[in-house]
Amino acid sequence: MTDECQRTGTSPLTDPWKAALDQLHQWDPQWAETSSKVSANPWVSGVLPLKLVELISIGLNGANQNSAATRHHLRSALAAGATRDEILLVFKCVSVMSIHSAVVGATLLNQEAFVGDLDKAAEERERRLKNPGSTPACDQLRAGGQWDDAWSPVLELAPNWFDEFMARGRDLYNSTVLSAKEVELLLIALNAAGRRQYEPGIRRHLKAALRQQATVTEIVEVLKLCVIHEARASLLNVPVLAEELAGVSGERLASA
């Protein structure tokens, strides 16, 4: 563990994973040791600042609704010097990622819906086109080079609602709480995370991060964090297995 980790009290594998890792050491010590070493890498490599590692970890666990892990990384981020506003910005980034459900769904809907149904939906789009100011947030994102053409199906089908939603995302880019490079690295992680993998978003934020002078090595560290947190989610099942095995053993003893 690095001196900084020791100073802040941060450990890459403590609660809520300690019980799982202790059990795994009993069953398969080699796998447990390898898992510990791999999981610790982004915390000890020094490639990314510890605070940013913890902020990204908050985002990844928050997106997966792992409240115990999120609390652990909240405490670690605060110990590493993160502020309330920085953590709130992470929460906001996680929130806007939810639009991917509508983006994928609207694209498929355009492909599968009958032409007549789409014509009815297009009436709202025609009204919007006659009033260019009705989607100011989307227009601003386009003007700033931050628009993603993959969003267009949602804009066409629900222009007013989508513009209101994207106004929230626009504000993330206007924030000075984190640097532009840090925001892009965070968004790479949230787009690349296993349960939310969204290739257009990964590519867009990769390009944006490189424009903000992020290095390939820094981006690889972000991708490592995506893998590690997915693997840790599985690790939490080890104590559950131990409990069930104990229950089965107890039943067998009771019936013997």
N, C-alpha and C positions, 0 to 999 in steps of 0.2 A: 504494500500500500504506500502511496506517495506521502511526503510530509504534509501536503495540503489536505489530503484525506484525513490524516491523523489529527491535524489541527482543527478541522471542522467537525470531526466525529463522524464523517461520512464513510460508510462501508458499502461496497457494491453488492454484497449479499448478506444482509442482516434481516431483521424482521421486515416483511412477513414470510421470508423464505428460509429463515434459520431452521425451523422445525423440519421443513421438507428436506433441507440439505443434510441435517443430522441423520435423518432416517435413511436417506439415500447413501450416506457414508457407510451405514451398517449393511445395506443390501448389496451395494455395488460401489466400493470405494474408488475404483479407477474412474468410472463414469462421473462420480461426484467430484473428484479432484479436477478432471478435465473441464467439467461444467463450470466450476468455480473460477478456473483460470481464464476460460473464454469470456465469462460474464464480466470479469474484472477489467478486461482490456481497455475499454474507453475511459475508465476512471484513472488508470495508472499510466496510460500512454503519453499524456500531456499534450496531445494534438489539439484538443478543444479545451477551453477553460472549464473548470469543474462546474461553475455556476450554469454554463450553457448546457453541459451534459445533463444536469439535474432538471433544467427547464424543459429540455426535449423529453426527458423521461417522464415528467409530469404530463406532458401532452400525449405521449404514447399510451400511458396507463389510463389517463382520463378518457381517451378515445375508446379504450377497451372496457370502460366502466369497472376498472379494478380499483375499488375505493381504498383498500388496505395498502396497495402499492403506491397509489397516488398520494396518500397521507405520508408514507415513508419518504417519497421524493420531495414532497412539500417541505418537510422538516429539513431534509438535506439541502434543498435549494436555499432556504432561509439561513441555514448555518453557513452556506457558501457566499452569502451576501446578497441574495436575490431580494428584490423589493416586492411589496404588494402589487404595484402596478405592472411589474414585469410578469408576475405569475398570472394576473388577470388577463394580460395580453395573450398568454398561452391558452387560457380558457377560451378566449374569443376566437383564436385560431382554430381550436378544436371544434367550436360551434359552427363556424362557416364551412368546415369540411362536410357537414351534413348535406350540402347541396348536391353532392355527387349522386345521391339516390335519385333526385329529380332529373339530373342530367342524363344518367343512363336510362332511366325510365322514359323520359320524354323522347329520347332518340329512338327507342324501340317502339314507342307509341306512334311516332311519325311513320315508321316503317309498316306497322301492322294495322293501323286504323283505316276505316273506309274513307275514300276521298270526300264523301259528303260530310262526314264528321269533322274532318280537317277543315273543310270550307267554312263550317260554322265557327270553328275556333279562329279561323283567319280573319273573321270580321273584327275581332278585337285588335288584331295586329294592324288591320287597315286603319282603324281609328288612331292607333298609336303613331303610324307613319304620317298621318295628317297633322300630328302634334308632336314634332321632334323633341320638345322639351319634357315630354312625359316620362322619359327614362334617363334622367340626368346622371344617375350613378353609373349606369352602363356606358353612357356617352363619355363620361369622364375617364372610365377605365380604358375605353378604346383610345381616347386622345393621349393617355399616358402610356400606351403600349402594353397594358396589363390585361387586355381582353383575351379570352380563350374562345375560339370558334366553337368548341364543343359545348359551350353554354347556349348557343343560339337556339336550339330546339325549345329550351325552357323559356327563353325570352319571347319566342314566337307564340307559345301556347299560353303563357301567363305573364305578360309584359309588366303590368303594374306591380304585382306581387314580387316578381323576380327582381325588379329594380329596387324595391324596398329592401329586399334581402341583401342585394349586392352593395347597397350603401354601407352596410356593416363591414363587408370585406374591404371596401374602399378606404374606410377609416383606419384599417390595420396598416395600410401602406403610408398613410399620413402620420402615423404615430412615430414619436421619437423615443419611446420607452426603450426599445431595443434597436440596434443598428439594422439597416436594410439587409446586410449580409446575414445577421443572426435570424431575422424573420424568415428569410429564404431557406436557410438551413432547417429551421423548425418546420416549415411547410413541406420541404422535401420529405422529412420524416413522416409527417402526418399523411402524405399522399402515398408513401411507399409501404406503410405499415400493413402487415399481412391481411387483416380483416377489412381494410379499406383501400387496398391497392387500386390506384387510379392512374393509369399510364400517362394520359395527356397532362395531368397535373404534375406528375413526377418530372416529365420532360420540360414543362414550362418553368418549373421552379429550379431545375438543374441549370437551365440557361440563364435564369435571372441571378442565381447564386454565383455563377461564373462571371457574369457581368459585374457583380459586386465584389470581385476579387477573391472569392472563396477558392481554395485550392482543391485539387482532386483528393488529396490526402484528408482534408477536412470533411469532404462529402462522403468519403468512404467510412469515416468514423460515425457519421450520422446513420449510414446504412447498417453498420455494425449494431448500433443501438436498436434499430428496428428488429433485427434478428434476435438479439439478446432478450428483448422484452417479450417477444412471442414465445421463445423457449422457456422463459421464466413462468409464463402462464401455465405451461404444461407441468412444470416442476411443482406447482402448488397442489397438484392432484396426488402427490406422493403421500401426504398425511391422510388423505381421504382413503386411499388404498389400504394404508396401515390400519385405519379404524375398521374398515370392512373386513379385512383379514382377521382382526381380533374378534369381531363379532361372529364370524363363521367358526373360528376355533372355539369360542365360548359355547356356541350352540352344539358343536360336536361333543364337547366335554359334558354338557348337561344331559345329552341323550345317551351317553355311553353307559 
